[in-house]
């Protein structure tokens, strides 16, 4: 029985790995071939924050379709949904944006119209058809406002508990609490004594109260004139208060007119303009951060018989400008040369070895239409590169040159690599080309496979993870 060579085993492993990656990509991404099944229903919301394409559409908690696309229509969010062909939606059904769990993914929920009429068999015309619009929609509630209110309440509770802890948590607070309880016991004892006194000497107390009232009547009669003078003084004080209020009103009017130091501070627009300018600066910075697109990728290139691995991070602040950061595991990364002279007859033996070594790439790229130019560090040495895109960026031809100072024997020319990448879908791609073709001693054809994810793809997959309850 013939045995497979090491090269054939590695090639077979790469092919199996590519097939597994292809299957997982189509399985996770939920891709399908041929014409999509189901019919389209459109709904317009005031806001669909957090709702993305491929989000679920549910009715009574059961998935009945997916979100086909999300776009703008007259400053509102237009959501296009594809409903399973075996599901029929009654007209009058409301569409609501809900969240799966506390921090889960957003999805669209269909809520049938409630009616007190007895159930009848609905006619075909009472169902939504392909391309119909749902008239009643409910946008998601403002969770941020609720969270801010709960946060403020939590801060107030923390302050109260901290104050109580300072008052009663210390030894001094405990003694104060004991003193308060002791005073309460004494007060209750006094109240009991007073109640007992009322039961025994109540009639005598009533007599004394009558005598006190008579004495007060006599005092009021004797000081009637003094009471009149006191009332006049109260009237004068009331007039003075009115004058003071008039002065306050006059000062307020001057402030509103911009008179005086306080009036200038209140009516001057410079402070408002400064705050508005600072807010616009913060908004501009935030929008630039939101426009930054991040792409993470992995690829392996089989170089007959060695394998070269790449981990790539691409940062794209603008559509025509991006940065590439790459970590490369190169089987020919570390080169060693040993010369041994033997005597006699004095011949020289040269020994060359290669070891796997991690290298890094940092490049700046600028795109002009279908052509992009790159420059920077390529595999830990200075280099340049150029890319040409075709077929709506699904096909890319690349040519790059680096390592202009090579010290290898029979490989002292610049390292020039030509390759072609073809994207099978949004995530998976294959590539092929010729590596180091200026040096016949070290050139090699290669085949590769890779996959990549953008920040939006990672957000979608992380949001799809169910939250245990």
C-alpha positions in Angstrom: 0.0 0.0 0.0 1.5 3.4 -1.0 2.1 5.9 1.7 1.2 9.6 1.4 4.2 12.0 1.5 4.4 14.8 4.0 3.5 17.3 1.3 0.4 15.4 0.3 -0.7 15.1 4.0 -0.3 18.8 4.6 -2.1 19.6 1.4 -4.9 17.2 2.3 -5.1 18.9 5.8 -5.4 22.3 4.2 -8.2 21.2 1.8 -10.1 19.6 4.7 -9.6 22.7 6.8 -10.9 24.9 4.0 -14.0 22.8 3.5 -14.7 22.9 7.3 -14.3 26.7 7.3 -16.5 27.0 4.3 -19.2 24.9 5.9 -19.0 26.8 9.2 -19.2 30.1 7.4 -22.4 29.2 5.5 -23.9 27.6 8.7 -23.1 30.5 11.0 -23.9 33.2 8.5 -27.2 31.4 7.5 -26.5 31.7 3.8 -28.8 29.9 1.3 -28.6 29.3 -2.4 -31.3 30.0 -4.9 -34.3 32.3 -4.6 -35.2 33.4 -1.0 -38.4 31.9 0.4 -41.2 33.9 2.0 -42.8 37.3 1.3 -41.8 40.9 2.2 -43.6 43.2 4.7 -42.4 46.8 5.4 -42.7 48.8 8.6 -41.6 52.3 9.4 -40.4 53.2 13.0 -39.3 56.5 14.6 -36.2 54.7 15.8 -34.7 51.2 15.5 -31.5 51.7 17.5 -29.7 48.3 17.9 -31.7 46.5 15.2 -29.6 45.1 12.4 -30.0 43.0 9.3 -30.6 39.3 9.9 -32.3 40.2 13.3 -35.3 37.9 14.1 -38.9 38.6 13.5 -41.2 36.9 16.1 -44.8 36.4 16.9 -45.8 35.2 20.4 -42.1 34.4 21.0 -41.8 32.2 17.9 -39.5 33.2 15.0 -41.5 33.8 11.9 -38.9 35.6 9.7 -35.8 37.8 9.6 -35.0 41.5 8.9 -34.0 41.8 5.3 -32.7 45.4 5.4 -32.8 48.7 7.5 -32.8 52.1 5.8 -34.1 55.7 6.0 -37.4 57.0 4.7 -38.3 60.6 5.3 -36.2 60.8 8.5 -37.7 57.6 9.8 -36.3 54.0 9.9 -37.7 51.7 7.2 -37.5 48.0 8.1 -37.9 45.4 5.4 -38.8 41.9 6.8 -39.0 38.6 5.0 -41.8 36.4 6.5 -41.8 32.6 6.3 -44.2 31.5 3.5 -46.3 29.3 6.0 -47.0 32.2 8.3 -49.9 34.6 7.8 -50.1 38.0 9.5 -53.5 39.5 10.2 -54.1 43.1 9.1 -54.2 45.5 12.0 -51.2 43.7 13.7 -48.8 46.0 15.5 -45.0 45.8 15.0 -42.9 46.5 18.0 -39.1 46.6 18.7 -38.2 44.5 21.7 -35.0 43.2 23.3 -34.2 39.5 24.0 -33.4 39.5 27.7 -31.8 42.4 29.5 -28.9 43.1 27.2 -29.7 40.7 24.3 -30.3 41.4 20.6 -33.1 43.6 19.3 -35.9 41.9 17.3 -39.3 42.8 15.8 -42.4 41.4 17.6 -45.8 41.1 15.9 -48.7 41.8 18.3 -52.1 40.9 16.9 -55.0 43.4 17.4 -57.1 42.5 20.4 -60.8 42.5 19.8 -63.9 41.6 21.9 -65.7 40.1 18.8 -66.0 36.3 18.7 -63.3 34.5 16.6 -64.3 33.9 12.9 -62.4 32.3 10.1 -60.4 35.2 8.5 -60.6 35.8 4.8 -57.5 35.7 2.6 -57.9 39.5 2.0 -57.5 40.1 5.8 -53.8 38.9 5.7 -50.8 41.0 4.8 -49.6 40.3 1.3 -46.1 40.6 -0.3 -45.0 44.3 -0.3 -47.7 45.5 2.2 -46.9 48.0 4.9 -47.8 47.7 8.6 -49.7 50.8 9.7 -49.2 50.7 13.5 -45.6 50.5 14.8 -44.1 51.0 18.3 -40.5 52.1 18.7 -38.3 50.9 21.6 -38.4 52.8 24.8 -35.6 55.1 25.9 -33.6 52.7 28.1 -30.8 55.2 28.6 -33.1 57.7 30.3 -34.4 54.9 32.7 -30.8 53.8 33.5 -29.8 57.4 34.3 -32.8 57.8 36.6 -32.0 54.5 38.4 -28.4 55.6 38.7 -29.4 58.9 40.3 -31.7 57.0 42.8 -28.9 54.6 43.5 -26.5 57.5 44.3 -29.0 59.1 46.7 -29.5 55.8 48.5 -25.8 55.4 48.8 -25.5 58.9 50.4 -28.3 58.1 52.9 -26.9 54.8 53.9 -23.4 56.3 54.2 -24.9 59.1 56.5 -26.7 56.4 58.6 -23.5 54.4 58.8 -21.6 57.4 60.1 -24.3 58.3 62.7 -25.1 54.8 64.0 -22.2 52.6 62.9 -19.7 54.0 65.3 -19.4 53.5 69.1 -20.5 57.1 69.7 -23.6 56.6 67.5 -24.5 53.4 69.5 -24.3 55.4 72.7 -26.4 58.2 71.3 -29.1 55.6 70.3 -29.1 54.2 73.8 -29.6 57.7 75.2 -32.5 58.3 72.9 -34.2 55.1 74.0 -33.6 56.0 77.6 -35.2 59.5 77.1 -38.2 57.9 75.4 -38.7 55.5 78.4 -38.6 58.5 80.8 -41.1 60.4 78.6 -43.5 57.5 78.5 -43.2 57.3 82.3 -44.1 61.0 82.7 -47.1 60.6 80.4 -48.3 57.7 82.5 -47.9 59.8 85.7 -49.8 62.7 84.1 -52.6 60.4 83.0 -52.9 59.0 86.5 -53.0 62.6 87.9 -55.9 63.4 85.5 -57.8 60.5 86.8 -57.4 61.5 90.5 -57.2 65.3 90.4 -59.1 66.2 87.2 -61.8 68.4 88.9 -59.3 70.5 90.7 -57.4 71.1 87.5 -60.6 72.2 85.7 -61.1 74.8 88.5 -57.6 76.1 88.1 -58.0 76.4 84.3 -61.2 78.4 84.8 -59.3 80.8 87.1 -56.5 81.1 84.5 -59.0 82.0 81.8 -60.5 84.7 84.0 -57.1 86.1 84.7 -56.3 86.2 81.0 -59.5 88.1 80.2 -58.6 90.7 82.8 -55.1 91.1 81.3 -56.5 91.6 77.8 -59.0 94.2 79.0 -56.2 96.1 80.7 -53.9 96.0 77.7 -56.3 96.7 74.9 -54.6 99.9 73.9 -51.2 98.2 73.8 -52.6 95.6 71.4 -53.8 98.3 69.0 -50.3 99.8 68.9 -48.9 96.4 68.2 -51.3 95.9 65.2 -50.2 99.3 63.8 -46.6 98.2 64.0 -47.5 95.0 62.1 -49.1 97.1 59.3 -45.9 99.2 59.1 -43.8 96.1 58.8 -46.1 94.8 56.0 -45.6 98.1 54.1 -41.8 97.8 54.5 -41.9 94.2 53.1 -43.9 95.5 50.0 -41.2 98.1 49.4 -38.5 95.5 49.6 -40.3 93.3 47.1 -40.6 96.3 44.7 -36.8 96.8 45.0 -36.2 93.2 44.2 -38.5 93.4 41.2 -36.6 96.5 40.0 -33.3 94.7 40.3 -34.6 91.7 38.4 -35.8 94.0 35.5 -32.4 95.6 35.3 -30.7 92.2 35.1 -33.1 91.1 32.3 -32.2 94.4 30.4 -28.4 93.6 30.7 -27.6 96.4 33.1 -24.8 95.9 35.7 -22.3 93.1 36.1 -24.8 90.3 36.7 -27.0 91.5 33.8 -24.1 91.3 31.4 -23.1 87.8 32.6 -26.7 86.6 32.2 -27.4 88.2 28.8 -24.0 87.8 27.1 -23.9 85.1 24.4 -20.2 84.5 24.6 -20.5 81.8 27.3 -23.2 80.1 25.4 -21.2 80.2 22.2 -18.1 78.7 24.0 -20.2 75.8 25.4 -21.8 75.2 22.0 -18.4 75.2 20.3 -17.1 72.7 22.8 -20.2 70.4 22.3 -19.7 70.5 18.5 -16.0 69.5 18.9 -17.0 66.6 21.1 -19.7 65.5 18.6 -17.2 65.7 15.7 -14.7 63.6 17.6 -17.4 61.0 18.5 -18.6 60.8 14.8 -15.0 60.2 13.7 -14.6 57.3 16.2 -17.9 55.8 15.0 -16.8 56.0 11.3 -13.7 54.0 12.1 -14.1 50.5 10.7 -12.1 47.5 12.1 -11.5 44.2 10.3 -9.8 41.2 11.8 -8.5 38.4 9.5 -6.6 35.1 9.5 -5.0 33.2 6.6 -2.7 30.4 5.9 -0.5 30.0 2.8 0.8 26.5 1.8 4.2 27.0 0.1 5.0 23.4 -0.8 5.8 22.1 1.7 6.0 24.9 4.4 3.0 26.8 5.7 3.0 30.6 6.4 0.4 32.0 8.8 -0.9 35.6 9.0 -3.0 37.5 11.6 -4.3 40.8 10.2 -5.9 43.9 11.8 -7.1 46.6 9.4 -8.2 50.0 10.7 -10.1 52.2 8.1 -10.9 55.7 9.3 -12.1 56.6 5.7 -13.1 54.7 2.7 -10.0 55.7 0.7 -7.5 55.5 3.6 -6.6 52.6 5.9 -3.9 51.1 8.1 -2.7 47.5 8.1 -1.1 45.8 11.1 -0.1 42.1 10.6 1.7 39.4 12.6 3.4 36.8 10.4 4.7 33.3 11.3 7.4 32.7 8.6 9.0 29.2 8.4 12.0 31.0 6.6 12.0 33.9 9.0 15.3 33.4 10.7 18.3 32.7 8.4 21.6 31.4 9.7 24.8 30.8 7.7 27.9 28.9 8.9 31.2 28.6 6.9 33.6 25.8 7.9 37.1 25.6 6.5 38.8 22.2 6.6 42.6 21.8 6.1 44.1 20.1 4.2 43.1 20.7 1.4 41.5 23.9 2.6 37.9 23.5 1.3 35.1 25.6 2.7 31.7 24.1 3.7 28.8 26.5 3.9 25.8 25.5 6.0 22.5 27.4 5.8 19.5 26.9 8.1 16.1 28.5 8.5 14.0 28.8 11.6 10.4 29.8 12.2 10.1 33.4 13.4 7.4 35.9 14.1 7.5 39.1 12.0 5.3 42.1 11.9 3.9 44.4 9.2 2.7 48.0 9.7 1.6 49.8 6.5 -0.3 52.9 5.5 -2.5 52.5 2.4 -4.2 55.0 0.2 -6.8 54.1 -2.4 -7.5 55.8 -5.8 -10.5 54.3 -7.4 -9.7 50.6 -8.1 -5.9 51.1 -7.4 -4.4 51.2 -3.9 -0.8 52.0 -2.9 0.9 50.8 0.3 4.1 51.7 2.1 5.7 51.0 5.5 7.2 47.9 7.2 6.5 44.6 5.5 7.6 41.5 7.5 9.8 43.6 9.7 11.6 45.3 6.8 10.9 48.4 4.7 8.7 47.8 1.7 6.1 49.0 -0.7 3.1 47.4 -2.4 0.2 48.0 -4.8 -3.2 46.5 -5.1 -5.8 46.4 -7.9 -9.5 45.7 -7.2 -12.0 44.2 -9.6 -15.5 42.6 -9.6 -16.8 45.0 -7.0 -13.7 44.3 -4.8 -14.3 40.5 -4.8 -11.0 40.0 -6.7 -7.7 41.7 -5.7 -4.3 41.5 -7.4 -1.3 42.5 -5.3 2.4 43.1 -5.9 4.7 44.0 -3.0 8.5 44.3 -2.6 10.5 44.3 0.6 13.8 43.0 2.2 16.0 44.9 -0.2 19.1 44.1 1.9 19.0 40.2 1.9 22.3 38.4 2.9 21.2 34.9 1.8 23.4 33.0 -0.6 21.8 32.8 -4.1 18.9 34.9 -2.6 20.4 38.4 -2.3 17.7 40.2 -4.4 14.7 42.0 -3.1 11.8 39.8 -1.9 9.0 40.4 -4.4 5.6 38.6 -4.1 2.7 38.5 -6.5 -0.7 37.2 -5.4 -4.4 37.2 -6.3 -7.2 37.0 -3.7 -10.8 36.0 -4.5 -13.6 36.5 -1.9 -16.1 33.6 -2.0 -18.4 35.6 0.3 -18.3 38.3 2.9 -16.1 36.2 5.2 -14.2 33.5 3.3 -11.6 34.0 0.6 -8.8 32.0 -1.2 -5.5 33.3 -2.6 -2.7 32.0 -4.8 0.5 33.4 -6.3 4.3 33.3 -6.6 6.5 34.3 -3.6 10.1 35.7 -3.9 10.2 35.2 -7.7 13.3 37.3 -8.2 15.4 34.7 -6.4 15.3 31.4 -8.2 16.9 29.6 -5.2 14.0 30.6 -2.8 11.0 31.3 -5.0 7.8 29.2 -4.4 4.3 28.9 -5.6 1.6 29.0 -2.9 -2.1 28.4 -2.3 -4.0 29.8 0.7 -7.3 30.2 2.5 -8.4 32.8 4.9 -11.4 34.4 6.6 -12.1 37.8 8.1 -14.7 39.6 10.3 -15.6 43.3 10.6 -16.6 45.0 13.8 -20.3 44.9 12.7 -20.1 41.1 12.1 -18.6 40.6 15.6 -21.3 42.8 17.1 -24.0 40.7 15.4 -22.6 37.3 16.5 -22.0 38.5 20.1 -25.5 39.9 20.2 -26.9 36.5 18.9 -25.5 34.7 21.9 -28.6 33.7 24.1 -28.6 35.0 27.7 -29.4 32.3 30.3 -32.3 33.1 32.6 
